[in-house]
Amino acid sequence: MGLAGLPLALTSPGEQVEVVAVAAKPEMRRRLCDLGVIAGKTLRVVQKTGTGPMVIALGDTRFALDPSMARTVLVTPSQNKESTGNDLETQGTCGRRPCRGRWFR
């Protein structure tokens, strides 16, 4: 089974991308889900320096991702679809619970 997409770590500053999948261990996938990084979301690369963390924008929120985390997020170029960050319940799930939902394991 192959996953189509480019690792987020290989994108350039200013680029807007859509998350295709998160190919990480469950703990890291859960952490990224808690940040809102799930399939279908549009991210913008704000800042990227050599081997250091990269700053990502998701809606009005900005956060830094370690390069090892950024390598697990697979993305494609965005189709100019804006993501508001308010529609998390309809965008995807993390493991066995709705992402950012009220349910817990």
Residue pairs with C-beta under 8 A, 6 or more apart in sequence:
3 20
3 21
3 23
3 74
4 20
4 74
4 76
5 20
5 21
5 74
5 75
5 76
6 17
6 74
6 75
6 76
7 70
7 71
7 72
7 73
7 74
7 75
8 17
8 43
8 45
8 54
8 56
8 65
8 70
8 71
8 73
8 74
8 75
9 54
9 67
9 70
9 71
11 17
11 45
11 48
11 75
12 45
12 48
13 45
13 46
13 47
13 48
14 44
14 45
15 44
15 45
15 77
16 42
16 43
16 44
16 45
16 77
16 78
16 80
17 42
17 43
17 44
17 45
17 75
17 76
17 77
17 78
18 40
18 41
18 42
18 43
18 75
18 76
18 77
18 78
18 79
18 81
19 37
19 38
19 39
19 40
19 41
19 42
19 43
19 73
19 74
19 75
20 39
20 74
20 75
20 76
21 39
21 74
22 28
22 29
22 32
22 33
22 37
22 38
22 39
22 72
22 73
22 74
23 72
23 74
24 32
24 69
24 72
24 73
26 95
28 69
28 72
29 72
29 94
29 95
30 94
30 95
31 69
32 38
32 69
32 72
32 73
33 92
33 94
33 95
33 99
33 100
34 94
34 99
34 100
35 58
35 63
36 58
36 59
36 61
36 85
36 88
36 99
36 100
37 43
37 56
37 58
37 73
38 88
38 91
38 92
38 93
38 94
38 99
39 91
39 92
40 83
40 91
40 92
41 58
41 83
41 91
41 92
42 58
42 78
42 81
42 82
42 83
43 56
43 57
43 58
43 75
44 56
44 57
44 58
45 54
45 55
45 56
45 57
46 54
46 55
46 56
46 57
46 62
47 54
47 55
48 54
48 55
51 67
52 67
53 64
53 65
53 66
53 67
54 64
54 65
54 67
54 70
55 62
55 63
55 64
56 62
56 63
56 64
56 65
58 83
58 85
59 83
59 84
59 85
59 86
60 85
61 85
65 73
88 98
88 99
88 100
88 101
89 98
89 99
89 100
89 101
91 99
92 99
93 99
95 105
96 105
97 103
97 104
97 105
